[in-house]
Protein backbone atom coordinates (compact mmCIF):
# COMPACT_ATOMS: atom_id res chain seq x y z
CA UNK A 1 0.00 0.00 0.00
CA UNK A 2 1.28 3.46 -0.91
CA UNK A 3 -0.61 6.25 0.87
CA UNK A 4 -0.08 9.27 3.07
CA UNK A 5 -0.89 7.74 6.45
CA UNK A 6 0.49 10.39 8.79
CA UNK A 7 -0.87 13.45 7.00
CA UNK A 8 2.47 15.04 6.14
CA UNK A 9 1.80 15.11 2.41
CA UNK A 10 4.37 12.41 1.62
CA UNK A 11 3.59 8.84 0.52
CA UNK A 12 4.21 6.13 3.11
CA UNK A 13 4.48 2.38 2.53
CA UNK A 14 2.84 -0.61 4.20
CA UNK A 15 4.30 -3.91 3.02
CA UNK A 16 2.56 -7.23 3.68
CA UNK A 17 4.76 -10.16 4.67
CA UNK A 18 4.81 -13.63 6.23
CA UNK A 19 4.58 -12.33 9.77
CA UNK A 20 6.25 -13.72 12.89
CA UNK A 21 3.84 -16.54 13.76
CA UNK A 22 5.96 -19.10 11.93
CA UNK A 23 8.70 -21.65 12.46
CA UNK A 24 10.98 -19.62 10.21
CA UNK A 25 13.22 -16.88 11.51
CA UNK A 26 15.11 -14.38 9.40
CA UNK A 27 17.59 -11.59 10.04
CA UNK A 28 20.51 -9.92 8.31
CA UNK A 29 22.94 -12.25 10.05
CA UNK A 30 20.86 -15.42 9.78
CA UNK A 31 18.41 -15.15 6.86
CA UNK A 32 15.93 -17.67 5.57
CA UNK A 33 17.33 -18.95 2.29
CA UNK A 34 16.01 -20.94 -0.66
CA UNK A 35 18.81 -22.74 -2.49
CA UNK A 36 17.74 -24.21 -5.81
CA UNK A 37 19.00 -25.97 -8.94
CA UNK A 38 18.54 -29.33 -10.63
CA UNK A 39 20.81 -31.15 -8.20
CA UNK A 40 20.14 -34.65 -9.56
CA UNK A 41 19.99 -33.70 -13.26
CA UNK A 42 16.50 -35.08 -13.84
CA UNK A 43 15.20 -31.95 -15.56
CA UNK A 44 13.38 -30.61 -12.48
CA UNK A 45 14.42 -27.78 -10.18
CA UNK A 46 15.03 -28.88 -6.58
CA UNK A 47 14.32 -26.09 -4.06
CA UNK A 48 15.89 -26.54 -0.62
CA UNK A 49 14.64 -24.23 2.14
CA UNK A 50 17.37 -23.52 4.68
CA UNK A 51 17.40 -21.79 8.05
CA UNK A 52 20.53 -20.52 9.72
CA UNK A 53 21.46 -21.69 13.21
CA UNK A 54 24.70 -20.43 14.76
CA UNK A 55 25.96 -19.27 11.41
CA UNK A 56 25.32 -22.49 9.46
CA UNK A 57 22.57 -23.20 6.93
CA UNK A 58 20.44 -26.24 7.79
CA UNK A 59 17.78 -27.84 5.57
CA UNK A 60 14.26 -27.37 6.89
CA UNK A 61 12.79 -30.38 5.07
CA UNK A 62 12.66 -33.76 6.75
CA UNK A 63 14.82 -36.58 5.39
CA UNK A 64 11.87 -38.25 3.67
CA UNK A 65 10.68 -35.01 2.07
CA UNK A 66 14.06 -34.04 0.69
CA UNK A 67 15.05 -37.53 -0.44
CA UNK A 68 11.78 -37.95 -2.35
CA UNK A 69 12.80 -34.80 -4.20
CA UNK A 70 16.52 -35.61 -4.57
CA UNK A 71 16.83 -39.44 -4.49
CA UNK A 72 20.61 -39.41 -4.96
CA UNK A 73 20.97 -38.25 -1.34
CA UNK A 74 19.73 -41.62 -0.08
CA UNK A 75 23.15 -43.11 -0.77
CA UNK A 76 24.91 -40.33 1.12
CA UNK A 77 22.76 -40.46 4.24
CA UNK A 78 21.52 -43.95 4.91
CA UNK A 79 20.16 -43.24 8.40
CA UNK A 80 17.91 -40.62 9.93
CA UNK A 81 20.57 -39.96 12.55
CA UNK A 82 23.13 -39.05 9.90
CA UNK A 83 20.69 -36.68 8.20
CA UNK A 84 19.74 -35.03 11.51
CA UNK A 85 23.25 -33.64 11.91
CA UNK A 86 23.77 -32.66 8.26
CA UNK A 87 24.06 -28.99 7.32
CA UNK A 88 23.56 -27.81 3.76
CA UNK A 89 27.27 -28.11 3.04
CA UNK A 90 27.14 -31.72 4.23
CA UNK A 91 24.25 -32.56 1.91
CA UNK A 92 25.88 -31.20 -1.22
CA UNK A 93 29.46 -30.75 -2.33
CA UNK A 94 31.02 -27.35 -2.88
CA UNK A 95 30.97 -28.02 -6.61
CA UNK A 96 27.24 -28.87 -6.54
CA UNK A 97 26.48 -25.68 -4.62
CA UNK A 98 28.73 -23.41 -6.68
CA UNK A 99 26.17 -22.76 -9.42
CA UNK A 100 23.04 -23.08 -7.28
CA UNK A 101 20.84 -19.99 -7.18
CA UNK A 102 19.72 -18.46 -3.90
CA UNK A 103 16.79 -16.40 -2.72
CA UNK A 104 17.26 -14.77 0.67
CA UNK A 105 14.77 -13.27 3.14
CA UNK A 106 16.05 -11.22 6.07
CA UNK A 107 12.72 -9.73 7.18
CA UNK A 108 9.41 -11.52 7.80
CA UNK A 109 7.46 -8.73 9.51
CA UNK A 110 4.67 -6.78 7.86
CA UNK A 111 6.14 -3.27 7.79
CA UNK A 112 4.96 0.34 7.98
CA UNK A 113 7.58 2.65 6.48
CA UNK A 114 6.99 6.37 6.91
CA UNK A 115 8.52 8.93 4.54
CA UNK A 116 10.75 11.65 5.97
CA UNK A 117 11.47 15.17 4.66
CA UNK A 118 14.88 13.93 3.44
CA UNK A 119 13.26 11.27 1.26
CA UNK A 120 14.24 8.29 3.40
CA UNK A 121 11.88 5.71 4.87
CA UNK A 122 11.72 5.02 8.61
CA UNK A 123 10.10 1.91 10.07
CA UNK A 124 7.27 2.53 12.54
CA UNK A 125 6.44 -0.54 14.58
CA UNK A 126 3.06 -2.12 13.90
CA UNK A 127 1.12 -3.93 16.65
CA UNK A 128 1.79 -7.64 17.17
CA UNK A 129 -1.63 -8.46 15.69
CA UNK A 130 -0.24 -7.43 12.30
CA UNK A 131 2.26 -10.29 12.50
CA UNK A 132 -0.02 -13.24 13.38
CA UNK A 133 -0.45 -14.49 9.79
CA UNK A 134 0.68 -13.70 6.24
CA UNK A 135 -0.73 -10.41 4.94
CA UNK A 136 -1.81 -10.30 1.29
CA UNK A 137 -4.13 -7.28 1.19
CA UNK A 138 -3.82 -3.87 2.85
CA UNK A 139 -6.69 -1.38 2.74
CA UNK A 140 -6.63 2.22 3.96
CA UNK A 141 -9.94 3.48 5.37
CA UNK A 142 -11.23 5.89 7.99
CA UNK A 143 -13.57 3.58 9.89
CA UNK A 144 -14.11 5.92 12.85
CA UNK A 145 -14.41 9.19 10.87
CA UNK A 146 -11.68 10.98 12.81
CA UNK A 147 -9.84 12.22 9.73
CA UNK A 148 -6.96 9.73 10.05
CA UNK A 149 -6.44 6.80 7.69
CA UNK A 150 -6.73 3.44 9.43
CA UNK A 151 -5.57 0.07 8.08
CA UNK A 152 -7.29 -3.24 7.43
CA UNK A 153 -4.89 -6.16 6.98
CA UNK A 154 -6.15 -9.45 5.52
CA UNK A 155 -4.54 -12.62 4.24
CA UNK A 156 -3.77 -16.11 5.62
CA UNK A 157 -2.21 -19.14 3.93
CA UNK A 158 -4.13 -22.33 4.65
CA UNK A 159 -2.46 -24.49 2.00
CA UNK A 160 0.77 -25.66 3.60
CA UNK A 161 2.78 -28.75 4.40
CA UNK A 162 1.73 -30.49 7.60
CA UNK A 163 4.93 -29.64 9.41
CA UNK A 164 4.31 -25.93 8.82
CA UNK A 165 0.61 -26.03 9.61
CA UNK A 166 -1.98 -23.53 8.50
CA UNK A 167 -1.34 -19.82 8.85
CA UNK A 168 -4.94 -18.69 9.30
CA UNK A 169 -5.07 -16.57 12.46
CA UNK A 170 -5.99 -13.36 10.62
CA UNK A 171 -9.75 -12.72 10.69
CA UNK A 172 -9.31 -9.19 9.39
CA UNK A 173 -6.95 -7.09 11.52
CA UNK A 174 -8.19 -3.51 11.90
CA UNK A 175 -5.56 -1.00 13.03
CA UNK A 176 -6.59 2.45 14.23
CA UNK A 177 -4.41 5.40 13.30
CA UNK A 178 -3.59 7.18 16.55
CA UNK A 179 -2.87 10.46 14.74
CA UNK A 180 0.72 10.49 15.99
CA UNK A 181 2.33 8.32 13.33
CA UNK A 182 1.39 4.97 14.80
CA UNK A 183 -1.34 2.34 14.82
CA UNK A 184 -3.11 0.37 17.55
CA UNK A 185 -5.19 -2.78 17.25
CA UNK A 186 -8.97 -2.57 17.32
CA UNK A 187 -10.25 -5.66 19.18
CA UNK A 188 -12.21 -8.05 16.99
CA UNK A 189 -15.38 -7.71 19.07
CA UNK A 190 -15.34 -4.00 18.18
CA UNK A 191 -14.17 -4.21 14.57
CA UNK A 192 -16.83 -6.78 13.64
CA UNK A 193 -14.62 -8.55 11.09
CA UNK A 194 -14.77 -12.34 11.05
CA UNK A 195 -13.11 -13.37 7.79
CA UNK A 196 -12.04 -16.99 7.43
CA UNK A 197 -9.96 -18.43 4.63
CA UNK A 198 -7.30 -17.02 2.35
CA UNK A 199 -8.24 -13.42 1.53
CA UNK A 200 -6.55 -12.28 -1.67
CA UNK A 201 -8.40 -9.12 -2.68
CA UNK A 202 -10.44 -6.30 -1.16
CA UNK A 203 -12.63 -3.96 -3.21
CA UNK A 204 -14.17 -0.88 -1.56
CA UNK A 205 -17.52 -0.04 -3.19
CA UNK A 206 -19.15 2.95 -1.57
CA UNK A 207 -19.82 1.97 2.01
CA UNK A 208 -19.09 -1.71 1.31
CA UNK A 209 -15.93 -3.76 1.46
CA UNK A 210 -16.00 -6.80 -0.83
CA UNK A 211 -13.54 -9.60 -0.07
CA UNK A 212 -12.22 -12.13 -2.56
CA UNK A 213 -11.42 -15.35 -0.69
CA UNK A 214 -9.90 -18.45 -2.26
CA UNK A 215 -12.48 -21.20 -2.90
CA UNK A 216 -15.26 -19.19 -1.22
CA UNK A 217 -18.02 -16.86 -2.39
CA UNK A 218 -17.34 -13.14 -2.29
CA UNK A 219 -18.04 -11.74 1.16
CA UNK A 220 -19.15 -8.21 1.95
CA UNK A 221 -19.02 -6.01 5.03
CA UNK A 222 -20.82 -2.70 5.39
CA UNK A 223 -19.03 0.09 7.23
CA UNK A 224 -21.11 1.83 9.87
CA UNK A 225 -21.61 5.44 8.69
CA UNK A 226 -22.86 6.38 12.16
CA UNK A 227 -19.88 4.92 14.01
CA UNK A 228 -18.94 6.88 17.12
CA UNK A 229 -15.79 5.81 19.01
CA UNK A 230 -16.37 4.71 22.59
CA UNK A 231 -14.68 7.39 24.67
CA UNK A 232 -14.27 5.06 27.65
CA UNK A 233 -12.48 2.38 25.62
CA UNK A 234 -8.73 2.32 25.12
CA UNK A 235 -7.82 0.73 21.77
C-alpha positions as CSV (number, residue, x, y, z in Angstrom):
1,X,0.0,0.0,0.0
2,X,1.3,3.5,-0.9
3,X,-0.6,6.2,0.9
4,X,-0.1,9.3,3.1
5,X,-0.9,7.7,6.4
6,X,0.5,10.4,8.8
7,X,-0.9,13.5,7.0
8,X,2.5,15.0,6.1
9,X,1.8,15.1,2.4
10,X,4.4,12.4,1.6
11,X,3.6,8.8,0.5
12,X,4.2,6.1,3.1
13,X,4.5,2.4,2.5
14,X,2.8,-0.6,4.2
15,X,4.3,-3.9,3.0
16,X,2.6,-7.2,3.7
17,X,4.8,-10.2,4.7
18,X,4.8,-13.6,6.2
19,X,4.6,-12.3,9.8
20,X,6.2,-13.7,12.9
21,X,3.8,-16.5,13.8
22,X,6.0,-19.1,11.9
23,X,8.7,-21.7,12.5
24,X,11.0,-19.6,10.2
25,X,13.2,-16.9,11.5
26,X,15.1,-14.4,9.4
27,X,17.6,-11.6,10.0
28,X,20.5,-9.9,8.3
29,X,22.9,-12.3,10.1
30,X,20.9,-15.4,9.8
31,X,18.4,-15.1,6.9
32,X,15.9,-17.7,5.6
33,X,17.3,-18.9,2.3
34,X,16.0,-20.9,-0.7
35,X,18.8,-22.7,-2.5
36,X,17.7,-24.2,-5.8
37,X,19.0,-26.0,-8.9
38,X,18.5,-29.3,-10.6
39,X,20.8,-31.2,-8.2
40,X,20.1,-34.7,-9.6
41,X,20.0,-33.7,-13.3
42,X,16.5,-35.1,-13.8
43,X,15.2,-32.0,-15.6
44,X,13.4,-30.6,-12.5
45,X,14.4,-27.8,-10.2
46,X,15.0,-28.9,-6.6
47,X,14.3,-26.1,-4.1
48,X,15.9,-26.5,-0.6
49,X,14.6,-24.2,2.1
50,X,17.4,-23.5,4.7
51,X,17.4,-21.8,8.0
52,X,20.5,-20.5,9.7
53,X,21.5,-21.7,13.2
54,X,24.7,-20.4,14.8
55,X,26.0,-19.3,11.4
56,X,25.3,-22.5,9.5
57,X,22.6,-23.2,6.9
58,X,20.4,-26.2,7.8
59,X,17.8,-27.8,5.6
60,X,14.3,-27.4,6.9
61,X,12.8,-30.4,5.1
62,X,12.7,-33.8,6.7
63,X,14.8,-36.6,5.4
64,X,11.9,-38.3,3.7
65,X,10.7,-35.0,2.1
66,X,14.1,-34.0,0.7
67,X,15.0,-37.5,-0.4
68,X,11.8,-37.9,-2.3
69,X,12.8,-34.8,-4.2
70,X,16.5,-35.6,-4.6
71,X,16.8,-39.4,-4.5
72,X,20.6,-39.4,-5.0
73,X,21.0,-38.2,-1.3
74,X,19.7,-41.6,-0.1
75,X,23.2,-43.1,-0.8
76,X,24.9,-40.3,1.1
77,X,22.8,-40.5,4.2
78,X,21.5,-44.0,4.9
79,X,20.2,-43.2,8.4
80,X,17.9,-40.6,9.9
81,X,20.6,-40.0,12.6
82,X,23.1,-39.1,9.9
83,X,20.7,-36.7,8.2
84,X,19.7,-35.0,11.5
85,X,23.3,-33.6,11.9
86,X,23.8,-32.7,8.3
87,X,24.1,-29.0,7.3
88,X,23.6,-27.8,3.8
89,X,27.3,-28.1,3.0
90,X,27.1,-31.7,4.2
91,X,24.2,-32.6,1.9
92,X,25.9,-31.2,-1.2
93,X,29.5,-30.7,-2.3
94,X,31.0,-27.3,-2.9
95,X,31.0,-28.0,-6.6
96,X,27.2,-28.9,-6.5
97,X,26.5,-25.7,-4.6
98,X,28.7,-23.4,-6.7
99,X,26.2,-22.8,-9.4
100,X,23.0,-23.1,-7.3
101,X,20.8,-20.0,-7.2
102,X,19.7,-18.5,-3.9
103,X,16.8,-16.4,-2.7
104,X,17.3,-14.8,0.7
105,X,14.8,-13.3,3.1
106,X,16.0,-11.2,6.1
107,X,12.7,-9.7,7.2
108,X,9.4,-11.5,7.8
109,X,7.5,-8.7,9.5
110,X,4.7,-6.8,7.9
111,X,6.1,-3.3,7.8
112,X,5.0,0.3,8.0
113,X,7.6,2.6,6.5
114,X,7.0,6.4,6.9
115,X,8.5,8.9,4.5
116,X,10.7,11.6,6.0
117,X,11.5,15.2,4.7
118,X,14.9,13.9,3.4
119,X,13.3,11.3,1.3
120,X,14.2,8.3,3.4
121,X,11.9,5.7,4.9
122,X,11.7,5.0,8.6
123,X,10.1,1.9,10.1
124,X,7.3,2.5,12.5
125,X,6.4,-0.5,14.6
126,X,3.1,-2.1,13.9
127,X,1.1,-3.9,16.7
128,X,1.8,-7.6,17.2
129,X,-1.6,-8.5,15.7
130,X,-0.2,-7.4,12.3
131,X,2.3,-10.3,12.5
132,X,0.0,-13.2,13.4
133,X,-0.5,-14.5,9.8
134,X,0.7,-13.7,6.2
135,X,-0.7,-10.4,4.9
136,X,-1.8,-10.3,1.3
137,X,-4.1,-7.3,1.2
138,X,-3.8,-3.9,2.8
139,X,-6.7,-1.4,2.7
140,X,-6.6,2.2,4.0
141,X,-9.9,3.5,5.4
142,X,-11.2,5.9,8.0
143,X,-13.6,3.6,9.9
144,X,-14.1,5.9,12.8
145,X,-14.4,9.2,10.9
146,X,-11.7,11.0,12.8
147,X,-9.8,12.2,9.7
148,X,-7.0,9.7,10.1
149,X,-6.4,6.8,7.7
150,X,-6.7,3.4,9.4
151,X,-5.6,0.1,8.1
152,X,-7.3,-3.2,7.4
153,X,-4.9,-6.2,7.0
154,X,-6.1,-9.5,5.5
155,X,-4.5,-12.6,4.2
156,X,-3.8,-16.1,5.6
157,X,-2.2,-19.1,3.9
158,X,-4.1,-22.3,4.7
159,X,-2.5,-24.5,2.0
160,X,0.8,-25.7,3.6
161,X,2.8,-28.7,4.4
162,X,1.7,-30.5,7.6
163,X,4.9,-29.6,9.4
164,X,4.3,-25.9,8.8
165,X,0.6,-26.0,9.6
166,X,-2.0,-23.5,8.5
167,X,-1.3,-19.8,8.9
168,X,-4.9,-18.7,9.3
169,X,-5.1,-16.6,12.5
170,X,-6.0,-13.4,10.6
171,X,-9.8,-12.7,10.7
172,X,-9.3,-9.2,9.4
173,X,-7.0,-7.1,11.5
174,X,-8.2,-3.5,11.9
175,X,-5.6,-1.0,13.0
176,X,-6.6,2.5,14.2
177,X,-4.4,5.4,13.3
178,X,-3.6,7.2,16.6
179,X,-2.9,10.5,14.7
180,X,0.7,10.5,16.0
181,X,2.3,8.3,13.3
182,X,1.4,5.0,14.8
183,X,-1.3,2.3,14.8
184,X,-3.1,0.4,17.6
185,X,-5.2,-2.8,17.3
186,X,-9.0,-2.6,17.3
187,X,-10.3,-5.7,19.2
188,X,-12.2,-8.1,17.0
189,X,-15.4,-7.7,19.1
190,X,-15.3,-4.0,18.2
191,X,-14.2,-4.2,14.6
192,X,-16.8,-6.8,13.6
193,X,-14.6,-8.6,11.1
194,X,-14.8,-12.3,11.0
195,X,-13.1,-13.4,7.8
196,X,-12.0,-17.0,7.4
197,X,-10.0,-18.4,4.6
198,X,-7.3,-17.0,2.4
199,X,-8.2,-13.4,1.5
200,X,-6.5,-12.3,-1.7
201,X,-8.4,-9.1,-2.7
202,X,-10.4,-6.3,-1.2
203,X,-12.6,-4.0,-3.2
204,X,-14.2,-0.9,-1.6
205,X,-17.5,0.0,-3.2
206,X,-19.2,2.9,-1.6
207,X,-19.8,2.0,2.0
208,X,-19.1,-1.7,1.3
209,X,-15.9,-3.8,1.5
210,X,-16.0,-6.8,-0.8
211,X,-13.5,-9.6,-0.1
212,X,-12.2,-12.1,-2.6
213,X,-11.4,-15.3,-0.7
214,X,-9.9,-18.5,-2.3
215,X,-12.5,-21.2,-2.9
216,X,-15.3,-19.2,-1.2
217,X,-18.0,-16.9,-2.4
218,X,-17.3,-13.1,-2.3
219,X,-18.0,-11.7,1.2
220,X,-19.2,-8.2,1.9
221,X,-19.0,-6.0,5.0
222,X,-20.8,-2.7,5.4
223,X,-19.0,0.1,7.2
224,X,-21.1,1.8,9.9
225,X,-21.6,5.4,8.7
226,X,-22.9,6.4,12.2
227,X,-19.9,4.9,14.0
228,X,-18.9,6.9,17.1
229,X,-15.8,5.8,19.0
230,X,-16.4,4.7,22.6
231,X,-14.7,7.4,24.7
232,X,-14.3,5.1,27.6
233,X,-12.5,2.4,25.6
234,X,-8.7,2.3,25.1
235,X,-7.8,0.7,21.8
